[in-house]
Structure formats: structure tokens, C-alpha cells
Amino acid sequence: MSSSVRTRHAARGFSIVELLVTIVLAGIIFAAMLPFFANALKRTSGDGYRVDSTNIAQERIEQVRLLAYTDITSGNLNYSPSPAASPFGDGRFGPTYKLHDGESRLYSIDYVVDPASDNSAPQKFVRVRVTRAGSGYVTTAETIIKNPNPGDFWMSDSEPTDLSLTVWFEPWTYVKAPGVVIQRVQTNVTPNATTTPAPISQMPNAGMQELTWTGLTGGPNYTYSVFCSSTKATYVLAAPPFRLWKSGKLKFDTYPGGD
């Protein structure tokens, strides 16, 4: 009787010791793995910063390409106004960009334009540099924009017809009535004729992120502008004038300077 009791106590004691040893070993293993988890989280956070920086740099390049050639200067793009001043480009540019993603992460932006302010140059080189304090990562995006001097076109060039223009939004939910309007100016008549291609204005329906105009005439004699009303702006947003040579798409930032 006493022998069986001692056997059971021995077995019970061995199980407790084994459990304690397992807990200690598990703690040692987890402690050894903590640096790996910390490094993985750090790399994931760094990857997020890099992705955000790359997207911001590409977005700023797209916004620069929408500007009139004479407006693409180092002073305009890096302009940091006082609170009472009217910012250049409806606030789309400047030295900072705040990403509203729940953390409101602030990024620094630097624009390089070469030549910095010579509007007679045949082309301009633009570099956008995006950084974030504490991340140690720098991303750049570059583009070359040619001078759209009207003298570069022959007035005898054929005018492409039946073109289409699709406007898509980032984001579309901010578009408000009356929506989006396209304006066309015919420059080879005196006085210049300004018309609004049908439909005169459009509003994106729920889930619709783009609108399309068809039957447009392009070429050197027609200049187009796109206007959009946004809930994030007290003024009508406008894209710089452009010419159509073929059907295409235009991205419209409905929240300039925001998310």
C-alpha cells in the first residue's frame, strides 16, 4: 500500500518538474525569438514608409505634369505660405505632405527644377524627394517636361476627331454638385470660341470612379480644361489647359494637399 502511494507521488512530482522545465525552456526560446519579431515589425514599418514615400513622390510628379509650363518653377513648388496667404496650386505642393491614414504621418518634400525658372528652356527636369523624420529612408521620382510652345506645332496638322477623355478621381467620394465640367477653347478663330462638350457636367454615381466624354476634337487648335467641384475645397478645382492628340485619361485630385 505504501509502495503504491510512493509510486504515485513520484509520478506526480515528476510531471510538475517536467512542466516547470517546459515552461523555462519555452521562456528561453521566446526570449531568443523576441529580437526577430522586433526586427520583422521594424522592417514592416519601414516597408510601409517606403511604399508611402514612393506613392507620394509619384503623385507629386503627376500633379507637376498637370501644371502650365510657366508655373513649373522651384519657387512655386517649394512655396510655403503663411496661414493667411493663398497657397500655390491650391495647396497641392509645398514642403510637407500629411498622410491621413489613422496616424497622420507627416512627410517632407523637396522639389528640384532645372532650370529653376527659365520658361524659355526647351524642357525642364523635375525631381521630387520625399523623406520622413525618423525613418531614414529617402525616395525620389523624376520626370522631364517639354516646353509646349505653340510654335512647335504646324497649324496644317490634321485635327484628330472622335477622341475620348476619361477623368478619374482620387478619391471620387469628394466630388460634389455640379460635378465635373470640361471646357474647350478653339484658338484658330477670332475671337476664340469657348464651348462645353456634352454632357455639360457629370456626377459620379456610387462606386463610379471615372467619367468619360466622347466625340471630342483634338489637335493644335483646341485647348481643353477640366473643372471639378469638391467637398474638400471652397473653390472649383481646375486642371491646367492641355491639348488632345489622342484619347486618354486624366487623374484628378479631389483633395489637394490632403489624403
Secondary structure as a PSIPRED ss2 file (coil, helix, strand):
# PSIPRED VFORMAT (PSIPRED V4.0)

   1 M C   1.000  0.000  0.000
   2 S H   0.000  1.000  0.000
   3 S H   0.000  1.000  0.000
   4 S H   0.000  1.000  0.000
   5 V H   0.000  1.000  0.000
   6 R H   0.000  1.000  0.000
   7 T H   0.000  1.000  0.000
   8 R H   0.000  1.000  0.000
   9 H H   0.000  1.000  0.000
  10 A H   0.000  1.000  0.000
  11 A H   0.000  1.000  0.000
  12 R H   0.000  1.000  0.000
  13 G H   0.000  1.000  0.000
  14 F H   0.000  1.000  0.000
  15 S H   0.000  1.000  0.000
  16 I H   0.000  1.000  0.000
  17 V H   0.000  1.000  0.000
  18 E H   0.000  1.000  0.000
  19 L H   0.000  1.000  0.000
  20 L H   0.000  1.000  0.000
  21 V H   0.000  1.000  0.000
  22 T H   0.000  1.000  0.000
  23 I H   0.000  1.000  0.000
  24 V H   0.000  1.000  0.000
  25 L H   0.000  1.000  0.000
  26 A H   0.000  1.000  0.000
  27 G H   0.000  1.000  0.000
  28 I H   0.000  1.000  0.000
  29 I H   0.000  1.000  0.000
  30 F H   0.000  1.000  0.000
  31 A H   0.000  1.000  0.000
  32 A H   0.000  1.000  0.000
  33 M H   0.000  1.000  0.000
  34 L H   0.000  1.000  0.000
  35 P H   0.000  1.000  0.000
  36 F H   0.000  1.000  0.000
  37 F H   0.000  1.000  0.000
  38 A H   0.000  1.000  0.000
  39 N H   0.000  1.000  0.000
  40 A H   0.000  1.000  0.000
  41 L H   0.000  1.000  0.000
  42 K H   0.000  1.000  0.000
  43 R H   0.000  1.000  0.000
  44 T H   0.000  1.000  0.000
  45 S H   0.000  1.000  0.000
  46 G H   0.000  1.000  0.000
  47 D H   0.000  1.000  0.000
  48 G H   0.000  1.000  0.000
  49 Y H   0.000  1.000  0.000
  50 R H   0.000  1.000  0.000
  51 V H   0.000  1.000  0.000
  52 D H   0.000  1.000  0.000
  53 S H   0.000  1.000  0.000
  54 T H   0.000  1.000  0.000
  55 N H   0.000  1.000  0.000
  56 I H   0.000  1.000  0.000
  57 A H   0.000  1.000  0.000
  58 Q H   0.000  1.000  0.000
  59 E H   0.000  1.000  0.000
  60 R H   0.000  1.000  0.000
  61 I H   0.000  1.000  0.000
  62 E H   0.000  1.000  0.000
  63 Q H   0.000  1.000  0.000
  64 V H   0.000  1.000  0.000
  65 R H   0.000  1.000  0.000
  66 L C   1.000  0.000  0.000
  67 L C   1.000  0.000  0.000
  68 A C   1.000  0.000  0.000
  69 Y H   0.000  1.000  0.000
  70 T H   0.000  1.000  0.000
  71 D H   0.000  1.000  0.000
  72 I C   1.000  0.000  0.000
  73 T C   1.000  0.000  0.000
  74 S H   0.000  1.000  0.000
  75 G H   0.000  1.000  0.000
  76 N H   0.000  1.000  0.000
  77 L H   0.000  1.000  0.000
  78 N C   1.000  0.000  0.000
  79 Y C   1.000  0.000  0.000
  80 S C   1.000  0.000  0.000
  81 P C   1.000  0.000  0.000
  82 S C   1.000  0.000  0.000
  83 P C   1.000  0.000  0.000
  84 A C   1.000  0.000  0.000
  85 A C   1.000  0.000  0.000
  86 S C   1.000  0.000  0.000
  87 P C   1.000  0.000  0.000
  88 F H   0.000  1.000  0.000
  89 G H   0.000  1.000  0.000
  90 D H   0.000  1.000  0.000
  91 G H   0.000  1.000  0.000
  92 R C   1.000  0.000  0.000
  93 F C   1.000  0.000  0.000
  94 G C   1.000  0.000  0.000
  95 P C   1.000  0.000  0.000
  96 T E   0.000  0.000  1.000
  97 Y E   0.000  0.000  1.000
  98 K E   0.000  0.000  1.000
  99 L E   0.000  0.000  1.000
 100 H C   1.000  0.000  0.000
 101 D C   1.000  0.000  0.000
 102 G C   1.000  0.000  0.000
 103 E C   1.000  0.000  0.000
 104 S C   1.000  0.000  0.000
 105 R E   0.000  0.000  1.000
 106 L E   0.000  0.000  1.000
 107 Y E   0.000  0.000  1.000
 108 S E   0.000  0.000  1.000
 109 I E   0.000  0.000  1.000
 110 D E   0.000  0.000  1.000
 111 Y E   0.000  0.000  1.000
 112 V E   0.000  0.000  1.000
 113 V E   0.000  0.000  1.000
 114 D E   0.000  0.000  1.000
 115 P C   1.000  0.000  0.000
 116 A C   1.000  0.000  0.000
 117 S C   1.000  0.000  0.000
 118 D C   1.000  0.000  0.000
 119 N C   1.000  0.000  0.000
 120 S C   1.000  0.000  0.000
 121 A C   1.000  0.000  0.000
 122 P C   1.000  0.000  0.000
 123 Q E   0.000  0.000  1.000
 124 K E   0.000  0.000  1.000
 125 F E   0.000  0.000  1.000
 126 V E   0.000  0.000  1.000
 127 R E   0.000  0.000  1.000
 128 V E   0.000  0.000  1.000
 129 R E   0.000  0.000  1.000
 130 V E   0.000  0.000  1.000
 131 T E   0.000  0.000  1.000
 132 R C   1.000  0.000  0.000
 133 A C   1.000  0.000  0.000
 134 G C   1.000  0.000  0.000
 135 S C   1.000  0.000  0.000
 136 G C   1.000  0.000  0.000
 137 Y C   1.000  0.000  0.000
 138 V E   0.000  0.000  1.000
 139 T E   0.000  0.000  1.000
 140 T E   0.000  0.000  1.000
 141 A E   0.000  0.000  1.000
 142 E E   0.000  0.000  1.000
 143 T E   0.000  0.000  1.000
 144 I E   0.000  0.000  1.000
 145 I E   0.000  0.000  1.000
 146 K E   0.000  0.000  1.000
 147 N C   1.000  0.000  0.000
 148 P C   1.000  0.000  0.000
 149 N C   1.000  0.000  0.000
 150 P H   0.000  1.000  0.000
 151 G H   0.000  1.000  0.000
 152 D H   0.000  1.000  0.000
 153 F C   1.000  0.000  0.000
 154 W C   1.000  0.000  0.000
 155 M C   1.000  0.000  0.000
 156 S C   1.000  0.000  0.000
 157 D C   1.000  0.000  0.000
 158 S C   1.000  0.000  0.000
 159 E C   1.000  0.000  0.000
 160 P C   1.000  0.000  0.000
 161 T C   1.000  0.000  0.000
 162 D C   1.000  0.000  0.000
 163 L E   0.000  0.000  1.000
 164 S E   0.000  0.000  1.000
 165 L E   0.000  0.000  1.000
 166 T E   0.000  0.000  1.000
 167 V E   0.000  0.000  1.000
 168 W E   0.000  0.000  1.000
 169 F E   0.000  0.000  1.000
 170 E E   0.000  0.000  1.000
 171 P C   1.000  0.000  0.000
 172 W H   0.000  1.000  0.000
 173 T H   0.000  1.000  0.000
 174 Y H   0.000  1.000  0.000
 175 V E   0.000  0.000  1.000
 176 K E   0.000  0.000  1.000
 177 A E   0.000  0.000  1.000
 178 P E   0.000  0.000  1.000
 179 G E   0.000  0.000  1.000
 180 V E   0.000  0.000  1.000
 181 V E   0.000  0.000  1.000
 182 I E   0.000  0.000  1.000
 183 Q E   0.000  0.000  1.000
 184 R E   0.000  0.000  1.000
 185 V E   0.000  0.000  1.000
 186 Q E   0.000  0.000  1.000
 187 T C   1.000  0.000  0.000
 188 N C   1.000  0.000  0.000
 189 V C   1.000  0.000  0.000
 190 T C   1.000  0.000  0.000
 191 P C   1.000  0.000  0.000
 192 N C   1.000  0.000  0.000
 193 A E   0.000  0.000  1.000
 194 T E   0.000  0.000  1.000
 195 T E   0.000  0.000  1.000
 196 T C   1.000  0.000  0.000
 197 P C   1.000  0.000  0.000
 198 A C   1.000  0.000  0.000
 199 P C   1.000  0.000  0.000
 200 I C   1.000  0.000  0.000
 201 S C   1.000  0.000  0.000
 202 Q E   0.000  0.000  1.000
 203 M C   1.000  0.000  0.000
 204 P C   1.000  0.000  0.000
 205 N C   1.000  0.000  0.000
 206 A C   1.000  0.000  0.000
 207 G C   1.000  0.000  0.000
 208 M C   1.000  0.000  0.000
 209 Q C   1.000  0.000  0.000
 210 E E   0.000  0.000  1.000
 211 L E   0.000  0.000  1.000
 212 T E   0.000  0.000  1.000
 213 W E   0.000  0.000  1.000
 214 T E   0.000  0.000  1.000
 215 G E   0.000  0.000  1.000
 216 L E   0.000  0.000  1.000
 217 T C   1.000  0.000  0.000
 218 G C   1.000  0.000  0.000
 219 G C   1.000  0.000  0.000
 220 P C   1.000  0.000  0.000
 221 N C   1.000  0.000  0.000
 222 Y E   0.000  0.000  1.000
 223 T E   0.000  0.000  1.000
 224 Y E   0.000  0.000  1.000
 225 S E   0.000  0.000  1.000
 226 V E   0.000  0.000  1.000
 227 F E   0.000  0.000  1.000
 228 C E   0.000  0.000  1.000
 229 S E   0.000  0.000  1.000
 230 S E   0.000  0.000  1.000
 231 T C   1.000  0.000  0.000
 232 K C   1.000  0.000  0.000
 233 A C   1.000  0.000  0.000
 234 T C   1.000  0.000  0.000
 235 Y C   1.000  0.000  0.000
 236 V C   1.000  0.000  0.000
 237 L E   0.000  0.000  1.000
 238 A E   0.000  0.000  1.000
 239 A E   0.000  0.000  1.000
 240 P E   0.000  0.000  1.000
 241 P E   0.000  0.000  1.000
 242 F E   0.000  0.000  1.000
 243 R C   1.000  0.000  0.000
 244 L C   1.000  0.000  0.000
 245 W C   1.000  0.000  0.000
 246 K C   1.000  0.000  0.000
 247 S C   1.000  0.000  0.000
 248 G E   0.000  0.000  1.000
 249 K E   0.000  0.000  1.000
 250 L E   0.000  0.000  1.000
 251 K E   0.000  0.000  1.000
 252 F E   0.000  0.000  1.000
 253 D E   0.000  0.000  1.000
 254 T C   1.000  0.000  0.000
 255 Y C   1.000  0.000  0.000
 256 P C   1.000  0.000  0.000
 257 G C   1.000  0.000  0.000
 258 G C   1.000  0.000  0.000
 259 D C   1.000  0.000  0.000
